[in-house]
Structures are given as structure tokens and as C-alpha cells.
Amino acid sequence: MTIDELIENFDFLGDWEERFGYLIELGRELPALPEAARTDETKIRGCLSQVWLVGGLEGGVMRYQADSDAHIVRGLVAVLMVLLDGKAPAEVLATDVGAVFRTLGLDSHLSPNRRNGFAAMVDRMRALAAAALAA
């Protein structure tokens, strides 16, 4: 799925109940993160729910894996995967995640705690891309 397809799908859905349902569905489609990757080092701080995120450079692009114990947060992870997974480190750093977040309407329909957790996930993904770029 592309960013444009994601935006189109959100626009197609009428109300926020349907959009949250779609977000949960996106999260269900995420591959499971191996238990070995669920460590204190990979855990995202700032999230109320538990979120683990790993990533690195593979073949010139960033590859991320993540998981959460909360359905909506797994959906947010899925959105980030559409936006950032499979992109060159410089592209990850240049992507305006906030703009897409606003376009999808997520900025005004998530609790402040979920928004903070989302920002922490973005920060980790960008940090991993910056480290890959510096290497």
C-alpha cells in the first residue's frame, strides 16, 4: 500500500468509528514481532501500551518491524510502516509524518497519550535511519 492509497482509504470511510475499525484492521495485518525482539532496548518509551520496534538497513533501505499489545496502536504502527518501511534512510528523515498524520485526521481523534506514543515511535524510526545514514 502507498501513502496515497492509505489517505484515499481513510477519506472513503465516513465516520471515525469506521476509520478506527480500519486502523485496527491494518494492525491485524502486521506480521508478529518475534518474542526475542521484545526487549527493554526495543521497547518504546512514552507509550501507555507496550510497543516494541526494531529496524535497520537492508539493501539500502530501512526495514522495520514493530508490535504492540493494543489494537489501535498496532494500527498506528501499520500506518508508520506504510510511510517509512522500505525507504532509504534519507527518505525516512525527509518524510513529513506529521503532515500525513494530520491529513488522515489522526491528530484530532487520538488521545494526547496516543499522540505522544506515536511521536515516540516516529522518533525511534528516525533515529534508526539517522544511525544507518551515519554508518
N, C-alpha and C positions, 0 to 999 in steps of 0.2 A: 504494500500500500504506500502511496505517496502522501506528502503533506497536503497537496491539493485535494486528493480523494478523501482524506480524513476530514478536511474542512467541509467539503461537499456533503459528506455523510452526516456531519453534525448539523449543517444547515437544513438538510432534508427532514430531520426529526423535529417534530413540533414543539413539544414542551420539555421541561427539564427532567421530568420523570422518565421519558423515553431516552433522553440523552444520557442520563445516569445508567439506565439499563444497557445502553450501547457501550458505555465506558466499562461497565462490569463484564460485558461480553468480550470486549477487547482483552481485558485482563485474563479471562479464562483461556484465551488462545495462546498466552505466553507459555513457552516451554518452562518446565520446572527447573529451578536452580538446584544443582547437586548439593546435598547436605554438607559436603566437605567445604563448599564455598560460603556457608553460613557461619561466619566467624565474627568476632568482635571487630577485626580490622575491616571487614567488608560491610559492616552494619552502618547504616546512615543515621547520623545523629540529627536530632531536630524533628523527627517524625514521632507521632504518638503511637502509630502502629510500627511493627517491625518491618524493616526494609533492608535488604542486602543487595549490593551492587558490585559487580566485578567488570573489568574491561581491560582491553589492551589493543595494541596494534597488530593486525593480521593482514598481510598482503597490502600494506599501505593504507588500510582503512581501520577505523576503530570498530571493534566488536564488543558489545556489551551484553551482559546477562544480569538479570535482576529478578527479585521476587519479593512478595510482601504477604503478610498474614491477613490483610484487609482487602476486600474485593475492589473497592473504589480506588485504593492506592495501586493495586495491580493494574487497573485500567490506566491510571496516570503513568505508570511505568511503561505500559504499552504505547501510549502517546509519545513518550520520550524515545522509545525505540524507533518509531516511525520517523521522528525528527532527526535523530542523531546516529543511530546504528548504521554502519556501513559507509560512513563518510570519512573523508580524510581528516586528520586532526585539525588542520586549519579551518576546514568547513565547519567542524563541530564548534570551534571557538567563534566563528563568524555568524552562526545561526542565531537569529533573534527569537529565542524560545518564548520570551515574554510576549512578543507580538502575536505569535501563534496561539499562545495561551489565552490572550485577550480575544482574538478572532473566534476561538471556539467558545468563548463565554465562560471559561472555567474560572477566570479571575473573580467574577462576581457571584459564582454559585458554589464555591467551596469555602469551608470554614477557614479562618486565619491559620489554624494549626495545620490543616492540609496544605494550604498555600506555602507555609514555611517548610513543610516536609518536601514538597515539590521543588522548592528552591534549593534545598539541601541536596536533592538528587541531581539537579542540574549542575550545581557546583561541583559535585564529585565527578560527574561525567566530563565536565570541562577540565578539571584538574588532571584526570587521566589522559585527556587529549593533549593538554599542555606538556605533561611529562613525556608523552610519546613524541611530541614535536621537538622537545629539547634533547631527546636521546640521539 
